[in-house]
Amino acid sequence: MSEATTRVPTAHGSRYLQQLCKHWGHKYPVAFTPEHGRIEMSAAVLIMDADAEGLALRLTAAGEDLERMQGVVERHLERFAFKEELKFDWTPAD
């Protein structure tokens, strides 16, 4: 399994975390609070932590699926954040 992380600067991290968890909660196992979320997708596991300055994301997937799943997560969050431009700078975990 491979892992990548990013921190997205936004004042609405908690809102986006909760929206994404509720959105995927009908399809995948999900657990969340306003500050922390975990989504167990079929091809990846996404862990999110929100605070007043942003949203931290940690995505774990098989190496061949990691980049594709980063795009899936980004597109969903961008739809929720249509009023602001989110910036993703994924870094492979050591």
Helices and strands as residue ranges (DSSP letters): E 2-9, H 13-24, E 30-32, E 36-40, E 44-51, E 54-61, H 63-80, E 91-92
